[in-house]
Amino acid sequence: MRVALLQMNPTVGDLKGNAERISTGVRQAQRQRADLVVTSELALLGYPPRDMLLDSRFISSSSETLRQLARDLADAPAVLVGLAEVNPLNVGRPLFNTAALLRNGQVEDRFRKRLLPTYDVFDEDRYFEPASSSAPALLKMDGRRIGISICEDIWNDRDFWHRQRYHFDPVEQLAGSGAQFLVNLSASPFTVRKQRLRECMLSNLARKHQMPILYVNQIGGNDDLVFDGRSCAFDASGRLMARARAFVEDIAIVDLAGMEGQITSDDFIPESEIWRALVLGTQDYVRKCGFNRVLLGLSGGVDSSITAVVASEAIGPKNVVGVLMPSPYSSEGSVEDALVLARNLGIQTLTLPISGIMKVFDRTLLEAFDGHERDVTEENIQARIRGALLMALSNKYRSLLLTTGNKSELAVGYCTLYGDMSGGLAVISDVPKTMIYRISQWLNTTRGREIIPASVLQKAPSAELRPNQTDQDSLPPYDMLDEILVRYIEQHQSAEEIVTQGFDEATVRRVLGMVKAAEFKRKQAAPGLKVTDRAFGTGWRMPVARRN
């Protein structure tokens, strides 16, 4: 038997377009003599559809689209298609997360997801009823018994994880019911280093149950989530026998008779993984939201520089505009660095000095501010002037405005609402400052030329909102700050636990206090691309009004 893992990039809600992608992929797999084609989880709808699942018309349309797809593929190999299916009972959630078998022009069978995640970015219990655990999801085909599982169903092995999240293990049941191999339809979002974990887990599962495991994953960007693909297969000994490409559509053919397939080489260097995720996420967010062009403020700093490089790579330099908005505090070096970067990339620039606008604000607020010392208020006005100008250009040019703040800044509130936070996509909002530097240096090295000017990487980070300002006037050094933040945000460590690892207690408590105080800003931030285990997006559910 030859199984094709159809790794595709669906658009959420585009039933017609997604069906066409599936059909095209099935025909390609048919030419490669596939007997069974497997799509990713909810491939017909696009993942994650979120509250579109509450629209009964959308669900009924998807069912009709599925039936038409079955008719169109009547002469094709059997296909397992991921979609949402109505729960016919009058108890429980309204839908099932389903893999539908298309064969001989009919929707012949259905296999439903058992384990429904509700952690991090997932909230499947909101929509789906778990399948009954009484009957194993077995597909009989060509004399073989194929175990069917969907995404989370394979993430609950008691011997791999320190703690099982669920009481039931679908893989264990399938193996005990005589499954000869297992397929898994997944939509597993990217985070850095996750593929190594996936492959280790799948290899262990295959070896434990002495059963080949075939895993197909979605690719593409949908809102804040990026999917990296890397569909793969392991034989019964846990040996990797196939891996599809990363961050692009692909079809991996697995020959179960010879236990072989093509293993695409990959680069698991964190800088490379994050870079490719940012490019794909930006490309798809722009395209799927209906934009053709983007713009961003270019300050001459490393954050706006790397954002500009990502945008240029994602949609082409001719579709990117960098806007310079110098103030009296902007150094000549920063202006020149921004222009050099733009020339290196081949993007268009505009220069809109804001000194005159600042004077108008000063005159307008002179009486209202009488008796008050100059402070961060005036600094924020500069950021908001720039935000207003950028939004005006975004409207006029019908271009998506990209924000340029990093995760370290967003964590501690070192950003201005309605100023530098203005925009439609926060490209690097889940990338710590220290990683921004690492990616920039990696990029210059791998491209064999200086894309981001060396002077950008060498100068002290500064918002340049007052004379001789540096970020470290207000923040701990970024290497220290990021170490504290990763322990608190991603590893869920308390202040006490962080302090015991050698960090100054006053600094730790100050940083954690800043994180908590900035929650109201993050609630109003643009969507950002998730690349770490815990981002300030759909998986971050902290209250704004709190005491702790």
MOCORHU-V743036 format. One record per residue. RES is the residue in three letters. PHI is phi in radians with two decimals (* if undefined). Layout:
BEGIN
res = (RES & RES)
phi = (PHI & PHI)
END
This chain:
BEGIN
res = (MET & ARG & VAL & ALA & LEU & LEU & GLN & MET & ASN & PRO & THR & VAL & GLY & ASP & LEU & LYS & GLY & ASN & ALA & GLU & ARG & ILE & SER & THR & GLY & VAL & ARG & GLN & ALA & GLN & ARG & GLN & ARG & ALA & ASP & LEU & VAL & VAL & THR & SER & GLU & LEU & ALA & LEU & LEU & GLY & TYR & PRO & PRO & ARG & ASP & MET & LEU & LEU & ASP & SER & ARG & PHE & ILE & SER & SER & SER & SER & GLU & THR & LEU & ARG & GLN & LEU & ALA & ARG & ASP & LEU & ALA & ASP & ALA & PRO & ALA & VAL & LEU & VAL & GLY & LEU & ALA & GLU & VAL & ASN & PRO & LEU & ASN & VAL & GLY & ARG & PRO & LEU & PHE & ASN & THR & ALA & ALA & LEU & LEU & ARG & ASN & GLY & GLN & VAL & GLU & ASP & ARG & PHE & ARG & LYS & ARG & LEU & LEU & PRO & THR & TYR & ASP & VAL & PHE & ASP & GLU & ASP & ARG & TYR & PHE & GLU & PRO & ALA & SER & SER & SER & ALA & PRO & ALA & LEU & LEU & LYS & MET & ASP & GLY & ARG & ARG & ILE & GLY & ILE & SER & ILE & CYS & GLU & ASP & ILE & TRP & ASN & ASP & ARG & ASP & PHE & TRP & HIS & ARG & GLN & ARG & TYR & HIS & PHE & ASP & PRO & VAL & GLU & GLN & LEU & ALA & GLY & SER & GLY & ALA & GLN & PHE & LEU & VAL & ASN & LEU & SER & ALA & SER & PRO & PHE & THR & VAL & ARG & LYS & GLN & ARG & LEU & ARG & GLU & CYS & MET & LEU & SER & ASN & LEU & ALA & ARG & LYS & HIS & GLN & MET & PRO & ILE & LEU & TYR & VAL & ASN & GLN & ILE & GLY & GLY & ASN & ASP & ASP & LEU & VAL & PHE & ASP & GLY & ARG & SER & CYS & ALA & PHE & ASP & ALA & SER & GLY & ARG & LEU & MET & ALA & ARG & ALA & ARG & ALA & PHE & VAL & GLU & ASP & ILE & ALA & ILE & VAL & ASP & LEU & ALA & GLY & MET & GLU & GLY & GLN & ILE & THR & SER & ASP & ASP & PHE & ILE & PRO & GLU & SER & GLU & ILE & TRP & ARG & ALA & LEU & VAL & LEU & GLY & THR & GLN & ASP & TYR & VAL & ARG & LYS & CYS & GLY & PHE & ASN & ARG & VAL & LEU & LEU & GLY & LEU & SER & GLY & GLY & VAL & ASP & SER & SER & ILE & THR & ALA & VAL & VAL & ALA & SER & GLU & ALA & ILE & GLY & PRO & LYS & ASN & VAL & VAL & GLY & VAL & LEU & MET & PRO & SER & PRO & TYR & SER & SER & GLU & GLY & SER & VAL & GLU & ASP & ALA & LEU & VAL & LEU & ALA & ARG & ASN & LEU & GLY & ILE & GLN & THR & LEU & THR & LEU & PRO & ILE & SER & GLY & ILE & MET & LYS & VAL & PHE & ASP & ARG & THR & LEU & LEU & GLU & ALA & PHE & ASP & GLY & HIS & GLU & ARG & ASP & VAL & THR & GLU & GLU & ASN & ILE & GLN & ALA & ARG & ILE & ARG & GLY & ALA & LEU & LEU & MET & ALA & LEU & SER & ASN & LYS & TYR & ARG & SER & LEU & LEU & LEU & THR & THR & GLY & ASN & LYS & SER & GLU & LEU & ALA & VAL & GLY & TYR & CYS & THR & LEU & TYR & GLY & ASP & MET & SER & GLY & GLY & LEU & ALA & VAL & ILE & SER & ASP & VAL & PRO & LYS & THR & MET & ILE & TYR & ARG & ILE & SER & GLN & TRP & LEU & ASN & THR & THR & ARG & GLY & ARG & GLU & ILE & ILE & PRO & ALA & SER & VAL & LEU & GLN & LYS & ALA & PRO & SER & ALA & GLU & LEU & ARG & PRO & ASN & GLN & THR & ASP & GLN & ASP & SER & LEU & PRO & PRO & TYR & ASP & MET & LEU & ASP & GLU & ILE & LEU & VAL & ARG & TYR & ILE & GLU & GLN & HIS & GLN & SER & ALA & GLU & GLU & ILE & VAL & THR & GLN & GLY & PHE & ASP & GLU & ALA & THR & VAL & ARG & ARG & VAL & LEU & GLY & MET & VAL & LYS & ALA & ALA & GLU & PHE & LYS & ARG & LYS & GLN & ALA & ALA & PRO & GLY & LEU & LYS & VAL & THR & ASP & ARG & ALA & PHE & GLY & THR & GLY & TRP & ARG & MET & PRO & VAL & ALA & ARG & ARG & ASN)
phi = (* & -2.00 & -1.97 & -1.81 & -1.64 & -1.58 & -1.66 & -2.17 & -1.97 & -1.41 & -1.87 & -1.00 & 1.55 & -1.53 & -1.06 & -1.12 & -1.14 & -1.17 & -1.10 & -1.14 & -1.11 & -1.08 & -1.05 & -1.08 & -1.14 & -1.10 & -1.14 & -1.13 & -1.15 & -1.07 & -1.17 & -1.69 & 1.11 & -1.31 & -1.65 & -2.47 & -2.00 & -2.14 & -1.61 & -1.48 & -1.08 & 0.91 & -1.06 & -1.20 & -1.59 & 1.54 & -2.07 & -1.70 & -1.34 & 0.86 & -1.31 & -1.08 & -1.17 & -1.48 & -1.58 & -1.09 & -1.19 & -1.12 & -1.16 & -1.16 & -1.13 & -1.16 & -1.14 & -1.18 & -1.07 & -1.10 & -1.11 & -1.17 & -1.09 & -1.06 & -1.14 & -1.14 & -1.88 & -1.04 & -1.74 & -1.76 & -1.10 & -1.09 & -2.31 & -1.76 & -2.02 & -1.45 & -2.81 & -1.72 & -2.18 & -1.14 & -1.41 & -1.31 & -1.43 & -1.65 & -2.42 & 1.65 & -1.17 & -1.33 & -2.36 & -2.01 & -1.57 & -2.21 & -1.93 & -1.72 & -1.61 & -1.78 & -2.72 & 0.99 & 1.41 & -2.18 & -1.50 & -1.48 & -2.73 & -2.43 & -2.27 & -1.96 & -1.26 & -1.75 & -1.76 & -2.00 & -1.26 & -2.29 & -1.75 & 0.85 & -1.48 & -1.65 & -2.61 & -1.27 & -1.14 & -1.17 & -2.06 & -1.90 & -1.60 & -1.21 & -1.16 & -1.09 & -1.55 & -1.32 & -2.07 & -1.21 & -1.50 & -1.95 & -1.89 & -1.68 & -2.67 & 0.92 & 1.36 & -1.99 & -1.90 & -1.87 & -1.42 & -1.90 & -2.39 & -2.22 & 0.72 & -0.99 & -0.99 & -1.71 & -1.76 & -2.50 & -1.36 & -1.15 & -1.54 & -1.69 & -1.72 & -1.16 & -2.46 & -1.28 & -1.40 & -2.17 & -1.40 & -2.06 & -2.05 & -1.06 & -1.15 & -1.05 & -1.14 & -1.11 & -1.11 & -1.25 & -1.69 & 1.65 & -1.07 & -1.60 & -2.73 & -2.18 & -2.01 & -2.31 & -1.61 & -2.13 & -2.36 & -1.78 & -1.12 & -1.27 & -2.44 & -1.04 & 1.30 & -1.24 & -1.10 & -1.05 & -1.14 & -0.99 & -1.16 & -1.12 & -1.13 & -1.14 & -1.09 & -1.11 & -1.10 & -1.08 & -1.19 & -1.08 & -1.68 & 0.90 & -2.59 & -1.02 & -2.22 & -2.03 & -2.18 & -2.06 & -2.15 & -1.22 & -2.16 & 1.96 & -1.92 & -2.30 & 1.02 & -1.46 & -1.72 & -2.10 & -2.01 & -1.73 & 1.22 & 1.05 & -0.93 & -2.67 & -2.51 & -2.25 & -1.43 & -1.17 & -1.61 & 1.55 & -1.41 & -1.15 & -2.09 & -2.80 & -2.60 & -1.40 & -1.22 & -1.68 & 1.15 & -2.46 & -1.17 & -2.88 & -2.24 & -1.81 & -1.70 & -2.00 & -1.63 & -1.35 & -1.24 & -1.66 & 0.87 & -2.58 & -3.00 & -1.58 & -1.81 & -1.36 & -1.16 & -2.48 & -2.06 & -1.75 & -1.13 & -0.94 & -1.04 & -1.19 & -1.07 & -1.12 & -1.00 & -1.14 & -1.15 & -1.13 & -1.14 & -1.14 & -1.08 & -1.19 & -0.99 & -1.29 & -1.10 & -1.10 & -1.15 & -1.29 & -1.57 & 1.52 & -1.73 & -2.07 & -2.32 & -2.34 & -2.48 & -2.76 & -1.38 & -1.88 & -1.76 & 1.57 & -1.63 & -1.24 & -1.18 & -1.17 & -1.14 & -1.18 & -1.11 & -1.14 & -1.16 & -1.02 & -1.08 & -1.08 & -1.20 & -1.27 & -2.22 & 1.64 & -1.05 & -1.20 & -1.81 & -2.11 & -2.09 & -1.78 & -1.95 & -1.63 & -2.31 & -1.18 & -2.05 & -1.06 & -1.69 & -1.32 & -1.35 & -1.05 & -1.09 & -1.17 & -1.08 & -1.16 & -1.06 & -1.12 & -1.20 & -1.12 & -1.01 & -1.06 & -1.16 & -1.05 & -1.52 & 1.37 & -1.71 & -1.33 & -2.24 & -2.21 & -2.09 & -2.20 & -1.09 & -1.93 & -1.02 & -1.13 & -1.18 & -1.04 & -1.14 & -1.10 & -1.07 & -1.03 & -1.15 & -1.13 & -1.68 & -0.95 & -1.23 & -1.14 & -1.64 & -1.02 & 1.60 & -1.94 & -1.26 & -1.15 & -2.65 & -1.13 & -0.99 & -1.15 & -1.13 & -1.15 & -1.04 & -1.06 & -1.10 & -1.33 & -1.07 & -1.10 & -1.08 & -1.15 & -1.13 & -1.14 & -1.17 & -1.10 & -1.14 & -1.03 & -1.12 & -1.18 & -1.56 & 0.91 & -2.06 & -1.38 & -1.51 & -1.69 & -1.53 & -2.14 & -1.38 & -1.68 & -1.17 & -1.05 & -1.17 & -1.11 & -1.10 & -1.78 & 1.35 & -1.46 & -2.83 & -2.06 & -1.02 & 1.11 & -2.14 & -1.23 & -1.49 & -1.18 & 2.59 & -1.83 & -2.57 & -1.72 & -1.06 & -1.92 & -1.22 & -1.98 & -1.97 & -1.06 & -1.00 & -1.12 & -1.24 & -1.00 & -1.13 & -1.11 & -1.14 & -1.07 & -1.18 & -1.06 & -1.11 & -1.04 & -1.22 & -1.23 & -1.43 & 1.26 & -2.74 & -1.51 & -1.45 & -1.59 & -0.94 & -1.01 & -1.11 & -1.14 & -1.40 & -1.68 & -1.42 & -1.19 & -1.04 & -2.69 & -1.39 & 0.89 & -1.89 & -2.70 & -1.05 & 0.98 & -1.35 & -2.31 & -1.04 & -1.30 & -1.15 & -1.98 & -2.19 & -1.12 & -0.91 & -1.09 & -1.11 & -1.25 & -1.00 & -1.15 & -1.13 & -1.18 & -1.13 & -1.14 & -1.20 & -1.40 & -1.42 & -1.62 & -1.78 & 1.03 & -1.49 & -1.43 & -1.02 & -1.08 & -1.14 & -1.18 & -1.07 & -1.13 & -1.63 & 1.81 & -1.59 & -1.09 & -1.10 & -1.09 & -1.15 & -1.05 & -1.19 & -1.15 & -1.12 & -1.14 & -1.14 & -1.14 & -1.06 & -1.17 & -1.22 & -1.59 & -1.04 & -1.12 & -1.20 & -1.13 & -1.12 & -1.89 & -1.40 & -1.18 & -0.98 & -2.18 & -1.40 & -1.41 & -2.29 & -1.94 & -1.13 & -2.51 & -1.90 & -1.51 & -2.27 & -1.16 & -1.59 & -1.80 & -2.21 & -1.51 & -1.28 & -1.44 & -1.49 & -2.69 & -2.34 & -3.05)
END
